[in-house]
Amino acid sequence: MQKKDLYKIVGKNIQKQRLIQGYTQETFAELMGVSWSYVSKIEAGILNLSLGKILEIADYLNIEVDLLLNTKS
């Protein structure tokens, strides 16, 4: 697996969990205190997120971090 593939998988996992929680990209961005375009780039797999940022996103979504790092879904 290449890094860019992992970024996309994590991005899609974030998008899936965000939708399960009922957030739009805009409302989730507001909750996180970031721009809508930042959330969009995360979900598109464009950004290389630190482990700390992934943990922070999991906290915002009130889920375990392993749901975001799951490469088997």
mmCIF file of the N, C-alpha and C atoms, coordinates in Angstrom:
data_MODEL
# 
_entry.id   MODEL 
# 
loop_
_atom_site.group_PDB 
_atom_site.id 
_atom_site.type_symbol 
_atom_site.label_atom_id 
_atom_site.label_alt_id 
_atom_site.label_comp_id 
_atom_site.label_asym_id 
_atom_site.label_entity_id 
_atom_site.label_seq_id 
_atom_site.pdbx_PDB_ins_code 
_atom_site.Cartn_x 
_atom_site.Cartn_y 
_atom_site.Cartn_z 
_atom_site.occupancy 
_atom_site.B_iso_or_equiv 
_atom_site.pdbx_formal_charge 
_atom_site.auth_seq_id 
_atom_site.auth_comp_id 
_atom_site.auth_asym_id 
_atom_site.auth_atom_id 
_atom_site.pdbx_PDB_model_num 
ATOM 1   N N  . MET A 1 1  ? 0.854   -1.181 0.000  1.00 0.00 ? 1  MET A N  1 
ATOM 2   C CA . MET A 1 1  ? 0.000   0.000  0.000  1.00 0.00 ? 1  MET A CA 1 
ATOM 3   C C  . MET A 1 1  ? 0.895   1.238  0.000  1.00 0.00 ? 1  MET A C  1 
ATOM 4   N N  . GLN A 1 2  ? 0.527   2.195  -0.792 1.00 0.00 ? 2  GLN A N  1 
ATOM 5   C CA . GLN A 1 2  ? 1.250   3.458  -0.825 1.00 0.00 ? 2  GLN A CA 1 
ATOM 6   C C  . GLN A 1 2  ? 0.606   4.463  0.118  1.00 0.00 ? 2  GLN A C  1 
ATOM 7   N N  . LYS A 1 3  ? 1.389   5.482  0.477  1.00 0.00 ? 3  LYS A N  1 
ATOM 8   C CA . LYS A 1 3  ? 0.883   6.505  1.402  1.00 0.00 ? 3  LYS A CA 1 
ATOM 9   C C  . LYS A 1 3  ? -0.387  7.150  0.885  1.00 0.00 ? 3  LYS A C  1 
ATOM 10  N N  . LYS A 1 4  ? -0.423  7.503  -0.394 1.00 0.00 ? 4  LYS A N  1 
ATOM 11  C CA . LYS A 1 4  ? -1.600  8.181  -0.938 1.00 0.00 ? 4  LYS A CA 1 
ATOM 12  C C  . LYS A 1 4  ? -2.859  7.304  -0.826 1.00 0.00 ? 4  LYS A C  1 
ATOM 13  N N  . ASP A 1 5  ? -2.676  5.984  -0.919 1.00 0.00 ? 5  ASP A N  1 
ATOM 14  C CA . ASP A 1 5  ? -3.815  5.075  -0.760 1.00 0.00 ? 5  ASP A CA 1 
ATOM 15  C C  . ASP A 1 5  ? -4.329  5.100  0.673  1.00 0.00 ? 5  ASP A C  1 
ATOM 16  N N  . LEU A 1 6  ? -3.410  5.140  1.618  1.00 0.00 ? 6  LEU A N  1 
ATOM 17  C CA . LEU A 1 6  ? -3.804  5.205  3.027  1.00 0.00 ? 6  LEU A CA 1 
ATOM 18  C C  . LEU A 1 6  ? -4.523  6.518  3.325  1.00 0.00 ? 6  LEU A C  1 
ATOM 19  N N  . TYR A 1 7  ? -4.040  7.630  2.774  1.00 0.00 ? 7  TYR A N  1 
ATOM 20  C CA . TYR A 1 7  ? -4.711  8.922  2.972  1.00 0.00 ? 7  TYR A CA 1 
ATOM 21  C C  . TYR A 1 7  ? -6.156  8.855  2.493  1.00 0.00 ? 7  TYR A C  1 
ATOM 22  N N  . LYS A 1 8  ? -6.361  8.208  1.341  1.00 0.00 ? 8  LYS A N  1 
ATOM 23  C CA . LYS A 1 8  ? -7.720  8.107  0.793  1.00 0.00 ? 8  LYS A CA 1 
ATOM 24  C C  . LYS A 1 8  ? -8.608  7.217  1.647  1.00 0.00 ? 8  LYS A C  1 
ATOM 25  N N  . ILE A 1 9  ? -8.060  6.124  2.137  1.00 0.00 ? 9  ILE A N  1 
ATOM 26  C CA . ILE A 1 9  ? -8.838  5.214  2.994  1.00 0.00 ? 9  ILE A CA 1 
ATOM 27  C C  . ILE A 1 9  ? -9.251  5.924  4.277  1.00 0.00 ? 9  ILE A C  1 
ATOM 28  N N  . VAL A 1 10 ? -8.303  6.592  4.920  1.00 0.00 ? 10 VAL A N  1 
ATOM 29  C CA . VAL A 1 10 ? -8.610  7.314  6.157  1.00 0.00 ? 10 VAL A CA 1 
ATOM 30  C C  . VAL A 1 10 ? -9.631  8.412  5.868  1.00 0.00 ? 10 VAL A C  1 
ATOM 31  N N  . GLY A 1 11 ? -9.469  9.115  4.760  1.00 0.00 ? 11 GLY A N  1 
ATOM 32  C CA . GLY A 1 11 ? -10.422 10.161 4.379  1.00 0.00 ? 11 GLY A CA 1 
ATOM 33  C C  . GLY A 1 11 ? -11.827 9.618  4.198  1.00 0.00 ? 11 GLY A C  1 
ATOM 34  N N  . LYS A 1 12 ? -11.938 8.488  3.520  1.00 0.00 ? 12 LYS A N  1 
ATOM 35  C CA . LYS A 1 12 ? -13.257 7.869  3.310  1.00 0.00 ? 12 LYS A CA 1 
ATOM 36  C C  . LYS A 1 12 ? -13.852 7.374  4.626  1.00 0.00 ? 12 LYS A C  1 
ATOM 37  N N  . ASN A 1 13 ? -13.007 6.860  5.517  1.00 0.00 ? 13 ASN A N  1 
ATOM 38  C CA . ASN A 1 13 ? -13.491 6.426  6.829  1.00 0.00 ? 13 ASN A CA 1 
ATOM 39  C C  . ASN A 1 13 ? -14.010 7.619  7.637  1.00 0.00 ? 13 ASN A C  1 
ATOM 40  N N  . ILE A 1 14 ? -13.317 8.737  7.555  1.00 0.00 ? 14 ILE A N  1 
ATOM 41  C CA . ILE A 1 14 ? -13.776 9.949  8.240  1.00 0.00 ? 14 ILE A CA 1 
ATOM 42  C C  . ILE A 1 14 ? -15.109 10.393 7.654  1.00 0.00 ? 14 ILE A C  1 
ATOM 43  N N  . GLN A 1 15 ? -15.198 10.398 6.337  1.00 0.00 ? 15 GLN A N  1 
ATOM 44  C CA . GLN A 1 15 ? -16.450 10.797 5.689  1.00 0.00 ? 15 GLN A CA 1 
ATOM 45  C C  . GLN A 1 15 ? -17.603 9.885  6.122  1.00 0.00 ? 15 GLN A C  1 
ATOM 46  N N  . LYS A 1 16 ? -17.364 8.586  6.126  1.00 0.00 ? 16 LYS A N  1 
ATOM 47  C CA . LYS A 1 16 ? -18.398 7.621  6.518  1.00 0.00 ? 16 LYS A CA 1 
ATOM 48  C C  . LYS A 1 16 ? -18.880 7.883  7.938  1.00 0.00 ? 16 LYS A C  1 
ATOM 49  N N  . GLN A 1 17 ? -17.948 8.055  8.864  1.00 0.00 ? 17 GLN A N  1 
ATOM 50  C CA . GLN A 1 17 ? -18.322 8.286  10.262 1.00 0.00 ? 17 GLN A CA 1 
ATOM 51  C C  . GLN A 1 17 ? -19.000 9.644  10.445 1.00 0.00 ? 17 GLN A C  1 
ATOM 52  N N  . ARG A 1 18 ? -18.560 10.652 9.693  1.00 0.00 ? 18 ARG A N  1 
ATOM 53  C CA . ARG A 1 18 ? -19.198 11.967 9.754  1.00 0.00 ? 18 ARG A CA 1 
ATOM 54  C C  . ARG A 1 18 ? -20.655 11.867 9.316  1.00 0.00 ? 18 ARG A C  1 
ATOM 55  N N  . LEU A 1 19 ? -20.893 11.128 8.229  1.00 0.00 ? 19 LEU A N  1 
ATOM 56  C CA . LEU A 1 19 ? -22.262 10.968 7.731  1.00 0.00 ? 19 LEU A CA 1 
ATOM 57  C C  . LEU A 1 19 ? -23.123 10.175 8.702  1.00 0.00 ? 19 LEU A C  1 
ATOM 58  N N  . ILE A 1 20 ? -22.561 9.145  9.318  1.00 0.00 ? 20 ILE A N  1 
ATOM 59  C CA . ILE A 1 20 ? -23.290 8.366  10.329 1.00 0.00 ? 20 ILE A CA 1 
ATOM 60  C C  . ILE A 1 20 ? -23.737 9.278  11.475 1.00 0.00 ? 20 ILE A C  1 
ATOM 61  N N  . GLN A 1 21 ? -22.867 10.230 11.848 1.00 0.00 ? 21 GLN A N  1 
ATOM 62  C CA . GLN A 1 21 ? -23.181 11.167 12.929 1.00 0.00 ? 21 GLN A CA 1 
ATOM 63  C C  . GLN A 1 21 ? -24.162 12.251 12.480 1.00 0.00 ? 21 GLN A C  1 
ATOM 64  N N  . GLY A 1 22 ? -24.405 12.353 11.173 1.00 0.00 ? 22 GLY A N  1 
ATOM 65  C CA . GLY A 1 22 ? -25.374 13.325 10.669 1.00 0.00 ? 22 GLY A CA 1 
ATOM 66  C C  . GLY A 1 22 ? -24.807 14.713 10.419 1.00 0.00 ? 22 GLY A C  1 
ATOM 67  N N  . TYR A 1 23 ? -23.490 14.815 10.328 1.00 0.00 ? 23 TYR A N  1 
ATOM 68  C CA . TYR A 1 23 ? -22.861 16.105 10.070 1.00 0.00 ? 23 TYR A CA 1 
ATOM 69  C C  . TYR A 1 23 ? -22.671 16.326 8.572  1.00 0.00 ? 23 TYR A C  1 
ATOM 70  N N  . THR A 1 24 ? -22.894 17.541 8.123  1.00 0.00 ? 24 THR A N  1 
ATOM 71  C CA . THR A 1 24 ? -22.439 17.930 6.791  1.00 0.00 ? 24 THR A CA 1 
ATOM 72  C C  . THR A 1 24 ? -20.974 18.301 6.918  1.00 0.00 ? 24 THR A C  1 
ATOM 73  N N  . GLN A 1 25 ? -20.301 18.462 5.795  1.00 0.00 ? 25 GLN A N  1 
ATOM 74  C CA . GLN A 1 25 ? -18.908 18.923 5.869  1.00 0.00 ? 25 GLN A CA 1 
ATOM 75  C C  . GLN A 1 25 ? -18.847 20.288 6.552  1.00 0.00 ? 25 GLN A C  1 
ATOM 76  N N  . GLU A 1 26 ? -19.825 21.126 6.256  1.00 0.00 ? 26 GLU A N  1 
ATOM 77  C CA . GLU A 1 26 ? -19.840 22.470 6.831  1.00 0.00 ? 26 GLU A CA 1 
ATOM 78  C C  . GLU A 1 26 ? -20.025 22.445 8.341  1.00 0.00 ? 26 GLU A C  1 
ATOM 79  N N  . THR A 1 27 ? -20.979 21.650 8.816  1.00 0.00 ? 27 THR A N  1 
ATOM 80  C CA . THR A 1 27 ? -21.227 21.614 10.254 1.00 0.00 ? 27 THR A CA 1 
ATOM 81  C C  . THR A 1 27 ? -20.087 20.930 11.001 1.00 0.00 ? 27 THR A C  1 
ATOM 82  N N  . PHE A 1 28 ? -19.487 19.924 10.372 1.00 0.00 ? 28 PHE A N  1 
ATOM 83  C CA . PHE A 1 28 ? -18.357 19.263 11.012 1.00 0.00 ? 28 PHE A CA 1 
ATOM 84  C C  . PHE A 1 28 ? -17.155 20.195 11.075 1.00 0.00 ? 28 PHE A C  1 
ATOM 85  N N  . ALA A 1 29 ? -16.944 20.954 10.018 1.00 0.00 ? 29 ALA A N  1 
ATOM 86  C CA . ALA A 1 29 ? -15.854 21.934 10.005 1.00 0.00 ? 29 ALA A CA 1 
ATOM 87  C C  . ALA A 1 29 ? -16.057 22.968 11.107 1.00 0.00 ? 29 ALA A C  1 
ATOM 88  N N  . GLU A 1 30 ? -17.292 23.411 11.264 1.00 0.00 ? 30 GLU A N  1 
ATOM 89  C CA . GLU A 1 30 ? -17.603 24.394 12.312 1.00 0.00 ? 30 GLU A CA 1 
ATOM 90  C C  . GLU A 1 30 ? -17.312 23.809 13.698 1.00 0.00 ? 30 GLU A C  1 
ATOM 91  N N  . LEU A 1 31 ? -17.700 22.567 13.912 1.00 0.00 ? 31 LEU A N  1 
ATOM 92  C CA . LEU A 1 31 ? -17.442 21.889 15.185 1.00 0.00 ? 31 LEU A CA 1 
ATOM 93  C C  . LEU A 1 31 ? -15.938 21.815 15.470 1.00 0.00 ? 31 LEU A C  1 
ATOM 94  N N  . MET A 1 32 ? -15.162 21.523 14.432 1.00 0.00 ? 32 MET A N  1 
ATOM 95  C CA . MET A 1 32 ? -13.720 21.383 14.585 1.00 0.00 ? 32 MET A CA 1 
ATOM 96  C C  . MET A 1 32 ? -12.994 22.726 14.617 1.00 0.00 ? 32 MET A C  1 
ATOM 97  N N  . GLY A 1 33 ? -13.673 23.781 14.192 1.00 0.00 ? 33 GLY A N  1 
ATOM 98  C CA . GLY A 1 33 ? -13.043 25.087 14.146 1.00 0.00 ? 33 GLY A CA 1 
ATOM 99  C C  . GLY A 1 33 ? -12.089 25.241 12.970 1.00 0.00 ? 33 GLY A C  1 
ATOM 100 N N  . VAL A 1 34 ? -12.428 24.581 11.865 1.00 0.00 ? 34 VAL A N  1 
ATOM 101 C CA . VAL A 1 34 ? -11.620 24.650 10.651 1.00 0.00 ? 34 VAL A CA 1 
ATOM 102 C C  . VAL A 1 34 ? -12.519 25.038 9.484  1.00 0.00 ? 34 VAL A C  1 
ATOM 103 N N  . SER A 1 35 ? -11.924 25.235 8.329  1.00 0.00 ? 35 SER A N  1 
ATOM 104 C CA . SER A 1 35 ? -12.712 25.592 7.152  1.00 0.00 ? 35 SER A CA 1 
ATOM 105 C C  . SER A 1 35 ? -13.342 24.357 6.520  1.00 0.00 ? 35 SER A C  1 
ATOM 106 N N  . TRP A 1 36 ? -14.399 24.599 5.773  1.00 0.00 ? 36 TRP A N  1 
ATOM 107 C CA . TRP A 1 36 ? -15.058 23.521 5.041  1.00 0.00 ? 36 TRP A CA 1 
ATOM 108 C C  . TRP A 1 36 ? -14.071 22.880 4.071  1.00 0.00 ? 36 TRP A C  1 
ATOM 109 N N  . SER A 1 37 ? -13.237 23.675 3.431  1.00 0.00 ? 37 SER A N  1 
ATOM 110 C CA . SER A 1 37 ? -12.302 23.130 2.438  1.00 0.00 ? 37 SER A CA 1 
ATOM 111 C C  . SER A 1 37 ? -11.276 22.200 3.094  1.00 0.00 ? 37 SER A C  1 
ATOM 112 N N  . TYR A 1 38 ? -10.931 22.461 4.350  1.00 0.00 ? 38 TYR A N  1 
ATOM 113 C CA . TYR A 1 38 ? -10.014 21.582 5.073  1.00 0.00 ? 38 TYR A CA 1 
ATOM 114 C C  . TYR A 1 38 ? -10.643 20.194 5.246  1.00 0.00 ? 38 TYR A C  1 
ATOM 115 N N  . VAL A 1 39 ? -11.902 20.156 5.651  1.00 0.00 ? 39 VAL A N  1 
ATOM 116 C CA . VAL A 1 39 ? -12.609 18.875 5.803  1.00 0.00 ? 39 VAL A CA 1 
ATOM 117 C C  . VAL A 1 39 ? -12.712 18.178 4.447  1.00 0.00 ? 39 VAL A C  1 
ATOM 118 N N  . SER A 1 40 ? -13.003 18.934 3.418  1.00 0.00 ? 40 SER A N  1 
ATOM 119 C CA . SER A 1 40 ? -13.104 18.376 2.072  1.00 0.00 ? 40 SER A CA 1 
ATOM 120 C C  . SER A 1 40 ? -11.784 17.739 1.643  1.00 0.00 ? 40 SER A C  1 
ATOM 121 N N  . LYS A 1 41 ? -10.686 18.400 1.916  1.00 0.00 ? 41 LYS A N  1 
ATOM 122 C CA . LYS A 1 41 ? -9.367  17.870 1.550  1.00 0.00 ? 41 LYS A CA 1 
ATOM 123 C C  . LYS A 1 41 ? -9.016  16.628 2.362  1.00 0.00 ? 41 LYS A C  1 
ATOM 124 N N  . ILE A 1 42 ? -9.412  16.605 3.625  1.00 0.00 ? 42 ILE A N  1 
ATOM 125 C CA . ILE A 1 42 ? -9.187  15.411 4.453  1.00 0.00 ? 42 ILE A CA 1 
ATOM 126 C C  . ILE A 1 42 ? -9.917  14.222 3.837  1.00 0.00 ? 42 ILE A C  1 
ATOM 127 N N  . GLU A 1 43 ? -11.187 14.426 3.540  1.00 0.00 ? 43 GLU A N  1 
ATOM 128 C CA . GLU A 1 43 ? -12.013 13.328 3.041  1.00 0.00 ? 43 GLU A CA 1 
ATOM 129 C C  . GLU A 1 43 ? -11.602 12.879 1.645  1.00 0.00 ? 43 GLU A C  1 
ATOM 130 N N  . ALA A 1 44 ? -11.017 13.760 0.872  1.00 0.00 ? 44 ALA A N  1 
ATOM 131 C CA . ALA A 1 44 ? -10.539 13.406 -0.466 1.00 0.00 ? 44 ALA A CA 1 
ATOM 132 C C  . ALA A 1 44 ? -9.187  12.693 -0.413 1.00 0.00 ? 44 ALA A C  1 
ATOM 133 N N  . GLY A 1 45 ? -8.578  12.636 0.765  1.00 0.00 ? 45 GLY A N  1 
ATOM 134 C CA . GLY A 1 45 ? -7.297  11.981 0.908  1.00 0.00 ? 45 GLY A CA 1 
ATOM 135 C C  . GLY A 1 45 ? -6.136  12.815 0.411  1.00 0.00 ? 45 GLY A C  1 
ATOM 136 N N  . ILE A 1 46 ? -6.334  14.122 0.356  1.00 0.00 ? 46 ILE A N  1 
ATOM 137 C CA . ILE A 1 46 ? -5.299  15.030 -0.132 1.00 0.00 ? 46 ILE A CA 1 
ATOM 138 C C  . ILE A 1 46 ? -4.300  15.382 0.967  1.00 0.00 ? 46 ILE A C  1 
ATOM 139 N N  . LEU A 1 47 ? -4.783  15.448 2.197  1.00 0.00 ? 47 LEU A N  1 
ATOM 140 C CA . LEU A 1 47 ? -3.927  15.876 3.306  1.00 0.00 ? 47 LEU A CA 1 
ATOM 141 C C  . LEU A 1 47 ? -3.297  14.690 4.029  1.00 0.00 ? 47 LEU A C  1 
ATOM 142 N N  . ASN A 1 48 ? -2.064  14.868 4.457  1.00 0.00 ? 48 ASN A N  1 
ATOM 143 C CA . ASN A 1 48 ? -1.360  13.912 5.295  1.00 0.00 ? 48 ASN A CA 1 
ATOM 144 C C  . ASN A 1 48 ? -1.625  14.316 6.743  1.00 0.00 ? 48 ASN A C  1 
ATOM 145 N N  . LEU A 1 49 ? -2.536  13.620 7.395  1.00 0.00 ? 49 LEU A N  1 
ATOM 146 C CA . LEU A 1 49 ? -2.905  13.946 8.767  1.00 0.00 ? 49 LEU A CA 1 
ATOM 147 C C  . LEU A 1 49 ? -1.933  13.332 9.764  1.00 0.00 ? 49 LEU A C  1 
ATOM 148 N N  . SER A 1 50 ? -1.605  14.090 10.783 1.00 0.00 ? 50 SER A N  1 
ATOM 149 C CA . SER A 1 50 ? -0.803  13.534 11.877 1.00 0.00 ? 50 SER A CA 1 
ATOM 150 C C  . SER A 1 50 ? -1.679  12.582 12.692 1.00 0.00 ? 50 SER A C  1 
ATOM 151 N N  . LEU A 1 51 ? -1.028  11.715 13.434 1.00 0.00 ? 51 LEU A N  1 
ATOM 152 C CA . LEU A 1 51 ? -1.788  10.819 14.311 1.00 0.00 ? 51 LEU A CA 1 
ATOM 153 C C  . LEU A 1 51 ? -2.575  11.611 15.347 1.00 0.00 ? 51 LEU A C  1 
ATOM 154 N N  . GLY A 1 52 ? -2.002  12.718 15.799 1.00 0.00 ? 52 GLY A N  1 
ATOM 155 C CA . GLY A 1 52 ? -2.709  13.572 16.753 1.00 0.00 ? 52 GLY A CA 1 
ATOM 156 C C  . GLY A 1 52 ? -3.985  14.138 16.168 1.00 0.00 ? 52 GLY A C  1 
ATOM 157 N N  . LYS A 1 53 ? -3.951  14.552 14.912 1.00 0.00 ? 53 LYS A N  1 
ATOM 158 C CA . LYS A 1 53 ? -5.143  15.104 14.255 1.00 0.00 ? 53 LYS A CA 1 
ATOM 159 C C  . LYS A 1 53 ? -6.186  14.009 14.041 1.00 0.00 ? 53 LYS A C  1 
ATOM 160 N N  . ILE A 1 54 ? -5.745  12.796 13.705 1.00 0.00 ? 54 ILE A N  1 
ATOM 161 C CA . ILE A 1 54 ? -6.692  11.682 13.540 1.00 0.00 ? 54 ILE A CA 1 
ATOM 162 C C  . ILE A 1 54 ? -7.367  11.376 14.873 1.00 0.00 ? 54 ILE A C  1 
ATOM 163 N N  . LEU A 1 55 ? -6.597  11.395 15.951 1.00 0.00 ? 55 LEU A N  1 
ATOM 164 C CA . LEU A 1 55 ? -7.167  11.186 17.283 1.00 0.00 ? 55 LEU A CA 1 
ATOM 165 C C  . LEU A 1 55 ? -8.166  12.291 17.622 1.00 0.00 ? 55 LEU A C  1 
ATOM 166 N N  . GLU A 1 56 ? -7.839  13.528 17.279 1.00 0.00 ? 56 GLU A N  1 
ATOM 167 C CA . GLU A 1 56 ? -8.733  14.657 17.525 1.00 0.00 ? 56 GLU A CA 1 
ATOM 168 C C  . GLU A 1 56 ? -10.049 14.494 16.746 1.00 0.00 ? 56 GLU A C  1 
ATOM 169 N N  . ILE A 1 57 ? -9.952  14.078 15.505 1.00 0.00 ? 57 ILE A N  1 
ATOM 170 C CA . ILE A 1 57 ? -11.157 13.862 14.688 1.00 0.00 ? 57 ILE A CA 1 
ATOM 171 C C  . ILE A 1 57 ? -12.007 12.753 15.299 1.00 0.00 ? 57 ILE A C  1 
ATOM 172 N N  . ALA A 1 58 ? -11.366 11.665 15.738 1.00 0.00 ? 58 ALA A N  1 
ATOM 173 C CA . ALA A 1 58 ? -12.110 10.579 16.392 1.00 0.00 ? 58 ALA A CA 1 
ATOM 174 C C  . ALA A 1 58 ? -12.826 11.100 17.630 1.00 0.00 ? 58 ALA A C  1 
ATOM 175 N N  . ASP A 1 59 ? -12.174 11.972 18.391 1.00 0.00 ? 59 ASP A N  1 
ATOM 176 C CA . ASP A 1 59 ? -12.811 12.554 19.571 1.00 0.00 ? 59 ASP A CA 1 
ATOM 177 C C  . ASP A 1 59 ? -14.022 13.401 19.183 1.00 0.00 ? 59 ASP A C  1 
ATOM 178 N N  . TYR A 1 60 ? -13.889 14.213 18.137 1.00 0.00 ? 60 TYR A N  1 
ATOM 179 C CA . TYR A 1 60 ? -15.024 15.024 17.677 1.00 0.00 ? 60 TYR A CA 1 
ATOM 180 C C  . TYR A 1 60 ? -16.195 14.146 17.256 1.00 0.00 ? 60 TYR A C  1 
ATOM 181 N N  . LEU A 1 61 ? -15.879 12.994 16.659 1.00 0.00 ? 61 LEU A N  1 
ATOM 182 C CA . LEU A 1 61 ? -16.930 12.076 16.215 1.00 0.00 ? 61 LEU A CA 1 
ATOM 183 C C  . LEU A 1 61 ? -17.377 11.118 17.312 1.00 0.00 ? 61 LEU A C  1 
ATOM 184 N N  . ASN A 1 62 ? -16.695 11.179 18.474 1.00 0.00 ? 62 ASN A N  1 
ATOM 185 C CA . ASN A 1 62 ? -17.014 10.320 19.616 1.00 0.00 ? 62 ASN A CA 1 
ATOM 186 C C  . ASN A 1 62 ? -16.949 8.836  19.237 1.00 0.00 ? 62 ASN A C  1 
ATOM 187 N N  . ILE A 1 63 ? -15.857 8.481  18.550 1.00 0.00 ? 63 ILE A N  1 
ATOM 188 C CA . ILE A 1 63 ? -15.644 7.099  18.128 1.00 0.00 ? 63 ILE A CA 1 
ATOM 189 C C  . ILE A 1 63 ? -14.217 6.689  18.480 1.00 0.00 ? 63 ILE A C  1 
ATOM 190 N N  . GLU A 1 64 ? -13.955 5.401  18.380 1.00 0.00 ? 64 GLU A N  1 
ATOM 191 C CA . GLU A 1 64 ? -12.604 4.889  18.586 1.00 0.00 ? 64 GLU A CA 1 
ATOM 192 C C  . GLU A 1 64 ? -11.767 5.178  17.344 1.00 0.00 ? 64 GLU A C  1 
ATOM 193 N N  . VAL A 1 65 ? -10.520 5.504  17.541 1.00 0.00 ? 65 VAL A N  1 
ATOM 194 C CA . VAL A 1 65 ? -9.633  5.875  16.439 1.00 0.00 ? 65 VAL A CA 1 
ATOM 195 C C  . VAL A 1 65 ? -9.458  4.738  15.436 1.00 0.00 ? 65 VAL A C  1 
ATOM 196 N N  . ASP A 1 66 ? -9.580  3.488  15.878 1.00 0.00 ? 66 ASP A N  1 
ATOM 197 C CA . ASP A 1 66 ? -9.385  2.363  14.958 1.00 0.00 ? 66 ASP A CA 1 
ATOM 198 C C  . ASP A 1 66 ? -10.425 2.344  13.830 1.00 0.00 ? 66 ASP A C  1 
ATOM 199 N N  . LEU A 1 67 ? -11.590 2.955  14.043 1.00 0.00 ? 67 LEU A N  1 
ATOM 200 C CA . LEU A 1 67 ? -12.572 3.050  12.962 1.00 0.00 ? 67 LEU A CA 1 
ATOM 201 C C  . LEU A 1 67 ? -12.067 3.924  11.824 1.00 0.00 ? 67 LEU A C  1 
ATOM 202 N N  . LEU A 1 68 ? -11.247 4.907  12.143 1.00 0.00 ? 68 LEU A N  1 
ATOM 203 C CA . LEU A 1 68 ? -10.717 5.784  11.116 1.00 0.00 ? 68 LEU A CA 1 
ATOM 204 C C  . LEU A 1 68 ? -9.497  5.192  10.420 1.00 0.00 ? 68 LEU A C  1 
ATOM 205 N N  . LEU A 1 69 ? -8.782  4.316  11.117 1.00 0.00 ? 69 LEU A N  1 
ATOM 206 C CA . LEU A 1 69 ? -7.568  3.715  10.561 1.00 0.00 ? 69 LEU A CA 1 
ATOM 207 C C  . LEU A 1 69 ? -7.805  2.357  9.924  1.00 0.00 ? 69 LEU A C  1 
ATOM 208 N N  . ASN A 1 70 ? -9.027  1.888  9.925  1.00 0.00 ? 70 ASN A N  1 
ATOM 209 C CA . ASN A 1 70 ? -9.371  0.578  9.394  1.00 0.00 ? 70 ASN A CA 1 
ATOM 210 C C  . ASN A 1 70 ? -9.138  0.524  7.884  1.00 0.00 ? 70 ASN A C  1 
ATOM 211 N N  . THR A 1 71 ? -8.256  -0.339 7.446  1.00 0.00 ? 71 THR A N  1 
ATOM 212 C CA . THR A 1 71 ? -7.984  -0.480 6.016  1.00 0.00 ? 71 THR A CA 1 
ATOM 213 C C  . THR A 1 71 ? -8.701  -1.687 5.413  1.00 0.00 ? 71 THR A C  1 
ATOM 214 N N  . LYS A 1 72 ? -9.497  -2.367 6.208  1.00 0.00 ? 72 LYS A N  1 
ATOM 215 C CA . LYS A 1 72 ? -10.139 -3.607 5.748  1.00 0.00 ? 72 LYS A CA 1 
ATOM 216 C C  . LYS A 1 72 ? -11.598 -3.422 5.325  1.00 0.00 ? 72 LYS A C  1 
ATOM 217 N N  . SER A 1 73 ? -12.132 -2.188 5.363  1.00 0.00 ? 73 SER A N  1 
ATOM 218 C CA . SER A 1 73 ? -13.568 -2.036 5.065  1.00 0.00 ? 73 SER A CA 1 
ATOM 219 C C  . SER A 1 73 ? -13.892 -1.940 3.633  1.00 0.00 ? 73 SER A C  1 
# 
